[in-house]
């Protein structure tokens, strides 16, 4: 086309522009490949686990007892144990975490002491899970004399998951515009009245998201409960609604997956895969509901 | 504002007062809120205290030799005649798995962060962020299981190694586990660079790629450093995945196909068998103290790096 119209030649690309364009395209695709490289393993893992688990996956697997030394049968005691651990740890962690976040976002001034609290929260999130296990063993099992029990394991989980709740609650509180608070203060409300009547109602969905994420985290953890209350096997009475006592040891899904995949020989091939799928499905469903809540919340946000 | 303020505009009546219980209740509630805030410090101190308390008797016993504990490769805690508590092989195991994981995770993590923050459209960004969130949510024991079953077979098939659970396996699994945190913190760091920087560069005729490596990377380097450090923290502290995927032999690795054992996996594997109160049990708690100190240092450094970025 450059042969006919000389003016167009003025707009022809210089060598530099071509090089720039090429570098841009290459960069874009390289970065895209890197980002896509994360989707592939997620889908591949889920698909493969589902494929291998298929022979065992049915309703009975979820509600049956393990049989023949966990080589066959279902996972009901483990599933029930995980429910116990999650509910109790949530009951402990949610109030403390939400209140701590309210303190950090609504009351705390920017001074050294509150920076120290921030640092503590960051560190609490960074402490390895096995160190939490050691702490739970030393503090709850021995020092507080709770013994190896659901209570000790739940408390360990609660402290471990506290930063999850604190972080997302803070984010939810911080997203409430300052003008809302100022308007409320100006009509004479105290700090707490403002929080209760303006800040919390406007951030409750965000706080809920954090609580949901805590559930997902608590359900998946293994190391912290391994030495504080979860056991390889515990027989429970079938058909009871509340099979465990608080001072019992319990089975847990995550622990059960570790057990059947490494500690028990000659397990029916699909059982570890099915256990992994149930655990993964539980955790991912919880997360998807948190994501859904967040999307819904953003859609109806009025500011 | 006091009641005594004279007012020329209107007569000052008695101020409306709240009921006493409401005032007291509010004070009490605020005290609880404050206490919850402070509890984070309390919990961190408690973790250190209780782990250290179980480890302390070992620290002051004859069996503890600081140099041997840190730098000997001989870890024979249950031997009858030659008891040795040397954690060097475990430390090297932790370092090598973490290093391998970072070699894989840092380029991919930062690359993905750059793509999400600079190149992707809105829908693509949402999809990618949700994927990352789900990737981060996969429990570590499931990752360990994937390493044990899927990844080990892939490694045996590709390299011909005799066993598939080894350093490489653990490194790949840990890389997949720490990528999400690197991406999300890295993306935050890039987003924190003011748009005026991008606009200025664009006005000079820079392409997106030129903006990324000439403007954004230098401007966001502290935040990106923090992202990498938090990834390191995650990898060092990971327990179940490395317990199941690295093969569990206490030795210094010579190639990526050797089995290793990490500090974390060692505690998880042996704590159940160590009788409470025995030197072995206390030595395991001492490695816990060591781990606590390592991750503490990494997290504080990361926090300082992020704070440096905020000052920008």
Interface residues (C-beta under 8 A of the other chain):
Chain A: X20 X21 X23 X24 X26 X27 X28 X30 X31 X32 X34 X35 X37 X38 X39 X41 X42 X45 X48 X49 X52 X95 X96 X97 X99 X100 X102 X103 X104 X107 X108 X114 X116 X117 X118 X119 X120 X121 X122 X123 X124 X125 X126 X127 X128 X129 X130 X131 X132 X133 X134 X135 X137 X138 X139 X142 X143 X159 X162 X163 X166 X190 X191 X192 X193 X216 X217 X219 X220 X221 X222 X223 X226 X227 X254 X255 X257 X258 X261 X262 X272 X273 X276 X279 X280 X283 X284 X287 X288 X291
Chain B: X26 X29 X30 X32 X33 X34 X36 X37 X38 X39 X40 X41 X43 X44 X46 X47 X50 X51 X53 X54 X107 X108 X111 X112 X114 X115 X116 X118 X119 X120 X128 X130 X131 X132 X133 X134 X135 X137 X138 X139 X140 X141 X142 X144 X145 X146 X148 X149 X150 X176 X179 X180 X183 X207 X208 X209 X210 X212 X230 X233 X236 X237 X238 X239 X240 X244 X264 X267 X268 X271 X272 X276 X284 X285 X288 X291 X292 X295 X296 X298 X299 X300 X302 X303
